[in-house]
Amino acid sequence: MDTYRAIVTKRDTRVYDGRPIPEEVLTRILNAGRMAGSAKAAQPVRLIVVREQARKEALAACGRFTPHVPAAAAVVALVLVPEADQPPGQFAIFRGPFDAGRAAQNIMLAAWEEGITSCPASTHDNDGAAKVLGLPPGHVVANLIALGYPGGADPVTGNRPRMALDGYAHFETWPA
Ligand SMILES: Cc1cc2nc3c(=O)[nH]c(=O)nc-3n(C[C@H](O)[C@H](O)[C@H](O)COP(=O)(O)O)c2cc1C
């Protein structure tokens, strides 16, 4: 699948067939996240892969729209580390959410190329999620990504079509 096709066909999908993700495929997916750039190359993002059923369920309990999380083959938690854990001379994580988003999209597109679908899942109880993952103080879960082989029609995907390009992209200035 070429890059453009992967981008335009990828839809967030919450139904998985239960098949595990082979280790070499998972490694490619995680590597795609690792290669995402970050502001000032601060690299504030770390990943935690969760496959244990009880831990997936505990993470799902930290979000409000997360019924798809326990059925995922793997859940990738994008963790933002505090400034002190970043390379010397780098600065705070104020660009962190953007950096995490870049890594997340890399992960989801690399997965899609492998035939693995995905859907982000937000944690509303961030302290709870940090506890489930055993995060040190100051580390924050930016978001979760549920990954799995497609298992059927998604109840949500397609209900929220994208806006037309002429309302989305403008040239030179905001339209009068
Ligand atoms: C930052 C972020 C957080 C999201 N959190 C959730 C979530 O908690 N639960 C969920 O079902 N979908 C979540 N989504 C998925 C969105 O609902 C999805 O991107 C949107 O519906 C478009 O989906 P589509 O690509 O299938 O059209 C999240 C997406 C983003 C970008």
The ligand as a MOL file (V3000), in Angstrom:
LIG
                    3D

  0  0  0     0  0            999 V3000
M  V30 BEGIN CTAB
M  V30 COUNTS 31 33 0 0 0
M  V30 BEGIN ATOM
M  V30 1 C -6.9680 12.5020 20.2630 0
M  V30 2 C -8.0450 11.5080 19.9000 0
M  V30 3 C -8.7220 10.8410 20.9050 0
M  V30 4 C -9.7130 9.9040 20.5860 0
M  V30 5 N -10.3330 9.2340 21.5940 0
M  V30 6 C -11.2650 8.2930 21.2820 0
M  V30 7 C -11.9010 7.5560 22.3170 0
M  V30 8 O -11.6460 7.7330 23.5110 0
M  V30 9 N -12.8070 6.6260 21.9440 0
M  V30 10 C -13.1200 6.3920 20.6290 0
M  V30 11 O -13.9400 5.5100 20.3720 0
M  V30 12 N -12.5360 7.0920 19.6300 0
M  V30 13 C -11.6200 8.0320 19.9280 0
M  V30 14 N -10.9990 8.7280 18.9310 0
M  V30 15 C -11.3260 8.4190 17.5290 0
M  V30 16 C -12.2090 9.4960 16.8950 0
M  V30 17 O -13.5170 9.3430 17.3570 0
M  V30 18 C -12.0670 9.3080 15.3810 0
M  V30 19 O -10.7980 9.7850 15.0020 0
M  V30 20 C -13.1020 10.0320 14.5670 0
M  V30 21 O -14.3690 9.5380 14.8870 0
M  V30 22 C -12.8740 9.8200 13.0660 0
M  V30 23 O -12.9030 8.4600 12.7950 0
M  V30 24 P -12.7960 7.8630 11.3130 0
M  V30 25 O -11.3730 7.9900 10.8760 0
M  V30 26 O -13.2250 6.4480 11.4180 0
M  V30 27 O -13.7090 8.6800 10.4500 0
M  V30 28 C -10.0380 9.6520 19.2280 0
M  V30 29 C -9.3490 10.3400 18.2170 0
M  V30 30 C -8.3610 11.2470 18.5520 0
M  V30 31 C -7.6400 11.9590 17.4200 0
M  V30 END ATOM
M  V30 BEGIN BOND
M  V30 1 1 1 2
M  V30 2 1 2 3
M  V30 3 2 2 30
M  V30 4 2 3 4
M  V30 5 1 4 5
M  V30 6 1 4 28
M  V30 7 2 5 6
M  V30 8 1 6 7
M  V30 9 1 6 13
M  V30 10 2 7 8
M  V30 11 1 7 9
M  V30 12 1 9 10
M  V30 13 2 10 11
M  V30 14 1 10 12
M  V30 15 2 12 13
M  V30 16 1 13 14
M  V30 17 1 14 15
M  V30 18 1 14 28
M  V30 19 1 15 16
M  V30 20 1 16 17
M  V30 21 1 16 18
M  V30 22 1 18 19
M  V30 23 1 18 20
M  V30 24 1 20 21
M  V30 25 1 20 22
M  V30 26 1 22 23
M  V30 27 1 23 24
M  V30 28 2 24 25
M  V30 29 1 24 26
M  V30 30 1 24 27
M  V30 31 2 28 29
M  V30 32 1 29 30
M  V30 33 1 30 31
M  V30 END BOND
M  V30 END CTAB
M  END
